[in-house]
Structures are given as structure tokens and as C-alpha cells.
Amino acid sequence: MTITIKGREYTVTPHSESQTGIRGEGTTYVITGKRGHKWYTCRNTHTTHAMFLLPEKGFTKTMDGVWLSDKNGTLEVIS
């Protein structure tokens, strides 16, 4: 599956506990860019279908202001 965020295309894969990096409840998807940068989606506690992105390494590659949702069964940008 792919998703376009801010004009760039990313690969979306489900997050599994066997992957390295950020783990925990609420981490649902891994978003991977063409150069290999990875972000993890983390669910909002009050609006559980809304997710924000956490970078795999450091905070130099942030996606401020990007919210995603899988409320309709597919991952999409909501703002």
C-alpha cells in the first residue's frame, strides 16, 4: 500500500512487534520513504482513528501537522 503525504509517496506496512524501533500499544503502521526514512503512526488517545507520525531516529525528519486516519478502512491523510 502507498500513501502520498505533502506531495511525496510513501510505502505503508503494518507494524509488528518483531520489528525493531518504536514498539507499544497504538503503534499501527510503518511509513517508509524512498530513501529509507521510517516513521511510525501513533494513535491519538482521545480520537483513536486519528494518528500522528513519530520518526524512527531522532527528530530531524519530522512531519509536523500531518494527521492520518484509518477510520474508513484505508490509511489516508486528514490534515
N, CA, C and O atoms as CSV, one atom per row, in Angstrom:
chain,resi,resn,atom,element,x,y,z
A,1,MET,N,N,0.847,-1.174,0.000
A,1,MET,CA,C,0.000,0.000,0.000
A,1,MET,C,C,0.894,1.240,0.000
A,1,MET,O,O,1.960,1.235,0.615
A,2,THR,N,N,0.473,2.281,-0.674
A,2,THR,CA,C,1.208,3.538,-0.681
A,2,THR,C,C,0.285,4.675,-0.259
A,2,THR,O,O,-0.939,4.578,-0.348
A,3,ILE,N,N,0.911,5.755,0.201
A,3,ILE,CA,C,0.177,6.952,0.601
A,3,ILE,C,C,1.004,8.164,0.174
A,3,ILE,O,O,2.234,8.122,0.204
A,4,THR,N,N,0.333,9.233,-0.220
A,4,THR,CA,C,1.013,10.462,-0.595
A,4,THR,C,C,0.825,11.478,0.519
A,4,THR,O,O,-0.300,11.812,0.890
A,5,ILE,N,N,1.953,11.968,1.052
A,5,ILE,CA,C,1.948,12.970,2.120
A,5,ILE,C,C,2.798,14.141,1.660
A,5,ILE,O,O,3.978,13.974,1.351
A,6,LYS,N,N,2.202,15.325,1.616
A,6,LYS,CA,C,2.897,16.543,1.196
A,6,LYS,C,C,3.580,16.359,-0.152
A,6,LYS,O,O,4.711,16.806,-0.346
A,7,GLY,N,N,2.889,15.697,-1.090
A,7,GLY,CA,C,3.391,15.523,-2.441
A,7,GLY,C,C,4.419,14.419,-2.633
A,7,GLY,O,O,4.929,14.244,-3.740
A,8,ARG,N,N,4.729,13.680,-1.598
A,8,ARG,CA,C,5.696,12.580,-1.694
A,8,ARG,C,C,5.015,11.251,-1.420
A,8,ARG,O,O,4.100,11.159,-0.602
A,9,GLU,N,N,5.480,10.224,-2.118
A,9,GLU,CA,C,4.884,8.904,-1.975
A,9,GLU,C,C,5.656,8.060,-0.966
A,9,GLU,O,O,6.887,8.035,-0.968
A,10,TYR,N,N,4.908,7.367,-0.102
A,10,TYR,CA,C,5.489,6.529,0.944
A,10,TYR,C,C,4.856,5.149,0.900
A,10,TYR,O,O,3.705,4.992,0.493
A,11,THR,N,N,5.619,4.154,1.322
A,11,THR,CA,C,5.117,2.791,1.436
A,11,THR,C,C,4.579,2.583,2.842
A,11,THR,O,O,5.208,2.988,3.820
A,12,VAL,N,N,3.426,1.959,2.941
A,12,VAL,CA,C,2.776,1.701,4.228
A,12,VAL,C,C,2.780,0.207,4.487
A,12,VAL,O,O,2.351,-0.578,3.642
A,13,THR,N,N,3.268,-0.187,5.664
A,13,THR,CA,C,3.216,-1.588,6.070
A,13,THR,C,C,2.687,-1.654,7.503
A,13,THR,O,O,2.895,-0.727,8.285
A,14,PRO,N,N,2.010,-2.740,7.847
A,14,PRO,CA,C,1.555,-2.896,9.229
A,14,PRO,C,C,2.757,-3.052,10.160
A,14,PRO,O,O,3.759,-3.659,9.780
A,15,HIS,N,N,2.667,-2.519,11.350
A,15,HIS,CA,C,3.745,-2.633,12.336
A,15,HIS,C,C,3.558,-3.925,13.115
A,15,HIS,O,O,2.453,-4.233,13.562
A,16,SER,N,N,4.628,-4.671,13.274
A,16,SER,CA,C,4.556,-5.883,14.090
A,16,SER,C,C,5.568,-5.778,15.226
A,16,SER,O,O,6.569,-5.071,15.109
A,17,GLU,N,N,5.311,-6.469,16.304
A,17,GLU,CA,C,6.184,-6.422,17.475
A,17,GLU,C,C,7.586,-6.962,17.189
A,17,GLU,O,O,8.521,-6.672,17.935
A,18,SER,N,N,7.741,-7.740,16.122
A,18,SER,CA,C,9.059,-8.305,15.813
A,18,SER,C,C,9.991,-7.288,15.161
A,18,SER,O,O,11.195,-7.527,15.070
A,19,GLN,N,N,9.445,-6.142,14.700
A,19,GLN,CA,C,10.279,-5.117,14.085
A,19,GLN,C,C,11.042,-4.342,15.150
A,19,GLN,O,O,10.576,-4.179,16.277
A,20,THR,N,N,12.213,-3.872,14.771
A,20,THR,CA,C,12.975,-3.039,15.695
A,20,THR,C,C,12.452,-1.622,15.638
A,20,THR,O,O,11.689,-1.280,14.735
A,21,GLY,N,N,12.842,-0.808,16.571
A,21,GLY,CA,C,12.394,0.578,16.608
A,21,GLY,C,C,11.353,0.774,17.689
A,21,GLY,O,O,11.381,0.096,18.717
A,22,ILE,N,N,10.443,1.691,17.464
A,22,ILE,CA,C,9.425,2.036,18.442
A,22,ILE,C,C,8.408,0.906,18.526
A,22,ILE,O,O,7.933,0.410,17.505
A,23,ARG,N,N,8.087,0.513,19.719
A,23,ARG,CA,C,7.087,-0.532,19.938
A,23,ARG,C,C,6.085,-0.038,20.969
A,23,ARG,O,O,6.365,0.872,21.750
A,24,GLY,N,N,4.946,-0.640,20.954
A,24,GLY,CA,C,3.985,-0.327,22.001
A,24,GLY,C,C,2.577,-0.226,21.490
A,24,GLY,O,O,2.327,-0.234,20.285
A,25,GLU,N,N,1.677,-0.134,22.409
A,25,GLU,CA,C,0.267,-0.031,22.086
A,25,GLU,C,C,0.001,1.249,21.305
A,25,GLU,O,O,0.484,2.318,21.678
A,26,GLY,N,N,-0.745,1.146,20.251
A,26,GLY,CA,C,-1.076,2.321,19.447
A,26,GLY,C,C,-0.195,2.505,18.233
A,26,GLY,O,O,-0.560,3.261,17.332
A,27,THR,N,N,0.952,1.847,18.168
A,27,THR,CA,C,1.813,1.948,17.001
A,27,THR,C,C,1.293,0.946,15.977
A,27,THR,O,O,1.436,-0.264,16.157
A,28,THR,N,N,0.687,1.452,14.900
A,28,THR,CA,C,-0.065,0.610,13.991
A,28,THR,C,C,0.617,0.384,12.642
A,28,THR,O,O,0.649,-0.743,12.148
A,29,TYR,N,N,1.161,1.442,12.044
A,29,TYR,CA,C,1.740,1.355,10.710
A,29,TYR,C,C,3.170,1.876,10.689
A,29,TYR,O,O,3.571,2.666,11.543
A,30,VAL,N,N,3.932,1.418,9.698
A,30,VAL,CA,C,5.267,1.948,9.422
A,30,VAL,C,C,5.184,2.621,8.058
A,30,VAL,O,O,4.771,1.999,7.079
A,31,ILE,N,N,5.574,3.887,7.996
A,31,ILE,CA,C,5.580,4.663,6.753
A,31,ILE,C,C,7.041,4.794,6.330
A,31,ILE,O,O,7.855,5.324,7.086
A,32,THR,N,N,7.387,4.316,5.126
A,32,THR,CA,C,8.774,4.323,4.666
A,32,THR,C,C,8.900,5.158,3.409
A,32,THR,O,O,8.163,4.963,2.442
A,33,GLY,N,N,9.854,6.105,3.429
A,33,GLY,CA,C,10.117,6.941,2.265
A,33,GLY,C,C,11.040,6.252,1.280
A,33,GLY,O,O,11.608,5.203,1.581
A,34,LYS,N,N,11.188,6.840,0.106
A,34,LYS,CA,C,12.013,6.254,-0.947
A,34,LYS,C,C,13.485,6.163,-0.566
A,34,LYS,O,O,14.206,5.312,-1.086
A,35,ARG,N,N,13.938,7.028,0.334
A,35,ARG,CA,C,15.337,6.999,0.778
A,35,ARG,C,C,15.538,6.156,2.031
A,35,ARG,O,O,16.644,6.106,2.568
A,36,GLY,N,N,14.491,5.496,2.500
A,36,GLY,CA,C,14.605,4.600,3.639
A,36,GLY,C,C,14.252,5.180,4.989
A,36,GLY,O,O,14.284,4.466,5.991
A,37,HIS,N,N,13.911,6.482,5.042
A,37,HIS,CA,C,13.485,7.063,6.319
A,37,HIS,C,C,12.159,6.434,6.734
A,37,HIS,O,O,11.277,6.219,5.903
A,38,LYS,N,N,12.028,6.141,8.029
A,38,LYS,CA,C,10.820,5.492,8.532
A,38,LYS,C,C,10.153,6.331,9.611
A,38,LYS,O,O,10.816,6.983,10.418
A,39,TRP,N,N,8.831,6.296,9.604
A,39,TRP,CA,C,8.006,6.906,10.628
A,39,TRP,C,C,7.017,5.862,11.107
A,39,TRP,O,O,6.618,4.976,10.350
A,40,TYR,N,N,6.627,5.970,12.358
A,40,TYR,CA,C,5.633,5.078,12.943
A,40,TYR,C,C,4.391,5.891,13.253
A,40,TYR,O,O,4.492,7.022,13.730
A,41,THR,N,N,3.215,5.325,12.985
A,41,THR,CA,C,1.986,6.019,13.357
A,41,THR,C,C,1.677,5.704,14.813
A,41,THR,O,O,1.880,4.583,15.279
A,42,CYS,N,N,1.195,6.691,15.507
A,42,CYS,CA,C,0.816,6.536,16.906
A,42,CYS,C,C,-0.577,7.132,17.078
A,42,CYS,O,O,-0.817,8.280,16.703
A,43,ARG,N,N,-1.479,6.362,17.638
A,43,ARG,CA,C,-2.874,6.793,17.764
A,43,ARG,C,C,-3.066,7.859,18.842
A,43,ARG,O,O,-2.431,7.832,19.897
A,44,ASN,N,N,-3.952,8.785,18.541
A,44,ASN,CA,C,-4.380,9.799,19.497
A,44,ASN,C,C,-5.271,9.104,20.529
A,44,ASN,O,O,-6.127,8.300,20.160
A,45,THR,N,N,-5.082,9.400,21.800
A,45,THR,CA,C,-5.855,8.710,22.841
A,45,THR,C,C,-7.318,9.150,22.891
A,45,THR,O,O,-8.177,8.372,23.306
A,46,HIS,N,N,-7.613,10.375,22.480
A,46,HIS,CA,C,-8.988,10.873,22.542
A,46,HIS,C,C,-9.774,10.590,21.265
A,46,HIS,O,O,-10.978,10.343,21.321
A,47,THR,N,N,-9.100,10.625,20.115
A,47,THR,CA,C,-9.721,10.327,18.831
A,47,THR,C,C,-8.939,9.168,18.238
A,47,THR,O,O,-7.977,9.385,17.500
A,48,THR,N,N,-9.333,7.949,18.547
A,48,THR,CA,C,-8.500,6.777,18.270
A,48,THR,C,C,-8.280,6.477,16.797
A,48,THR,O,O,-7.337,5.760,16.462
A,49,HIS,N,N,-9.113,6.996,15.907
A,49,HIS,CA,C,-8.859,6.773,14.487
A,49,HIS,C,C,-7.811,7.740,13.940
A,49,HIS,O,O,-7.276,7.506,12.856
A,50,ALA,N,N,-7.505,8.820,14.661
A,50,ALA,CA,C,-6.508,9.802,14.222
A,50,ALA,C,C,-5.120,9.395,14.708
A,50,ALA,O,O,-4.950,8.990,15.858
A,51,MET,N,N,-4.130,9.506,13.822
A,51,MET,CA,C,-2.760,9.107,14.149
A,51,MET,C,C,-1.769,10.200,13.737
A,51,MET,O,O,-1.949,10.858,12.713
A,52,PHE,N,N,-0.734,10.381,14.539
A,52,PHE,CA,C,0.362,11.272,14.173
A,52,PHE,C,C,1.587,10.415,13.904
A,52,PHE,O,O,1.578,9.214,14.172
A,53,LEU,N,N,2.639,11.026,13.378
A,53,LEU,CA,C,3.828,10.290,12.958
A,53,LEU,C,C,5.022,10.570,13.857
A,53,LEU,O,O,5.293,11.720,14.203
A,54,LEU,N,N,5.731,9.519,14.231
A,54,LEU,CA,C,6.969,9.615,15.005
A,54,LEU,C,C,8.114,9.078,14.150
A,54,LEU,O,O,8.016,7.974,13.613
A,55,PRO,N,N,9.203,9.848,14.017
A,55,PRO,CA,C,10.331,9.351,13.226
A,55,PRO,C,C,11.042,8.201,13.930
A,55,PRO,O,O,11.068,8.135,15.159
A,56,GLU,N,N,11.620,7.296,13.140
A,56,GLU,CA,C,12.333,6.152,13.713
A,56,GLU,C,C,13.584,6.595,14.467
A,56,GLU,O,O,13.887,6.072,15.539
A,57,LYS,N,N,14.308,7.561,13.901
A,57,LYS,CA,C,15.564,8.011,14.511
A,57,LYS,C,C,15.540,9.523,14.684
A,57,LYS,O,O,15.379,10.266,13.717
A,58,GLY,N,N,15.699,9.963,15.907
A,58,GLY,CA,C,15.795,11.399,16.173
A,58,GLY,C,C,14.543,12.142,15.779
A,58,GLY,O,O,13.501,11.540,15.521
A,59,PHE,N,N,14.653,13.442,15.736
A,59,PHE,CA,C,13.518,14.265,15.348
A,59,PHE,C,C,13.903,15.248,14.257
A,59,PHE,O,O,13.313,16.323,14.154
A,60,THR,N,N,14.896,14.886,13.434
A,60,THR,CA,C,15.317,15.772,12.353
A,60,THR,C,C,14.412,15.655,11.138
A,60,THR,O,O,14.322,16.594,10.347
A,61,LYS,N,N,13.745,14.530,10.975
A,61,LYS,CA,C,12.852,14.304,9.836
A,61,LYS,C,C,11.415,14.252,10.332
A,61,LYS,O,O,10.775,13.203,10.259
A,62,THR,N,N,10.903,15.362,10.833
A,62,THR,CA,C,9.546,15.373,11.384
A,62,THR,C,C,8.522,15.664,10.292
A,62,THR,O,O,8.856,16.200,9.235
A,63,MET,N,N,7.293,15.309,10.559
A,63,MET,CA,C,6.164,15.634,9.685
A,63,MET,C,C,5.141,16.365,10.529
A,63,MET,O,O,4.048,15.857,10.779
A,64,ASP,N,N,5.502,17.560,10.967
A,64,ASP,CA,C,4.611,18.354,11.808
A,64,ASP,C,C,3.313,18.665,11.081
A,64,ASP,O,O,3.311,18.974,9.889
A,65,GLY,N,N,2.225,18.580,11.804
A,65,GLY,CA,C,0.922,18.940,11.259
A,65,GLY,C,C,0.277,17.881,10.390
A,65,GLY,O,O,-0.794,18.121,9.832
A,66,VAL,N,N,0.891,16.724,10.257
A,66,VAL,CA,C,0.308,15.641,9.446
A,66,VAL,C,C,-0.448,14.686,10.361
A,66,VAL,O,O,0.116,14.129,11.303
A,67,TRP,N,N,-1.726,14.506,10.068
A,67,TRP,CA,C,-2.563,13.552,10.788
A,67,TRP,C,C,-3.118,12.556,9.790
A,67,TRP,O,O,-3.541,12.926,8.695
A,68,LEU,N,N,-3.112,11.297,10.172
A,68,LEU,CA,C,-3.610,10.219,9.330
A,68,LEU,C,C,-4.792,9.547,10.006
A,68,LEU,O,O,-4.960,9.644,11.222
A,69,SER,N,N,-5.613,8.863,9.215
A,69,SER,CA,C,-6.757,8.138,9.768
A,69,SER,C,C,-6.980,6.853,8.986
A,69,SER,O,O,-6.757,6.802,7.777
A,70,ASP,N,N,-7.422,5.815,9.689
A,70,ASP,CA,C,-7.829,4.574,9.037
A,70,ASP,C,C,-9.284,4.264,9.376
A,70,ASP,O,O,-9.705,3.107,9.370
A,71,LYS,N,N,-10.037,5.310,9.669
A,71,LYS,CA,C,-11.435,5.169,10.074
A,71,LYS,C,C,-12.275,4.459,9.004
A,71,LYS,O,O,-13.183,3.697,9.336
A,72,ASN,N,N,-11.974,4.706,7.723
A,72,ASN,CA,C,-12.737,4.109,6.626
A,72,ASN,C,C,-12.124,2.807,6.118
A,72,ASN,O,O,-12.549,2.292,5.083
A,73,GLY,N,N,-11.133,2.267,6.827
A,73,GLY,CA,C,-10.528,1.013,6.438
A,73,GLY,C,C,-9.234,1.142,5.626
A,73,GLY,O,O,-8.510,0.162,5.452
A,74,THR,N,N,-8.947,2.343,5.135
A,74,THR,CA,C,-7.677,2.586,4.452
A,74,THR,C,C,-7.000,3.790,5.068
A,74,THR,O,O,-7.666,4.710,5.541
A,75,LEU,N,N,-5.690,3.787,5.065
A,75,LEU,CA,C,-4.929,4.880,5.669
A,75,LEU,C,C,-4.965,6.080,4.731
A,75,LEU,O,O,-4.676,5.950,3.542
A,76,GLU,N,N,-5.323,7.257,5.267
A,76,GLU,CA,C,-5.394,8.483,4.472
A,76,GLU,C,C,-5.006,9.690,5.311
A,76,GLU,O,O,-5.094,9.667,6.539
A,77,VAL,N,N,-4.575,10.741,4.627
A,77,VAL,CA,C,-4.208,11.990,5.294
A,77,VAL,C,C,-5.492,12.762,5.585
A,77,VAL,O,O,-6.341,12.934,4.710
A,78,ILE,N,N,-5.619,13.230,6.846
A,78,ILE,CA,C,-6.816,14.010,7.192
A,78,ILE,C,C,-6.506,15.480,7.429
A,78,ILE,O,O,-7.426,16.291,7.528
A,79,SER,N,N,-5.220,15.842,7.523
A,79,SER,CA,C,-4.852,17.272,7.588
A,79,SER,C,C,-3.381,17.426,7.374
A,79,SER,O,O,-2.869,18.545,7.390
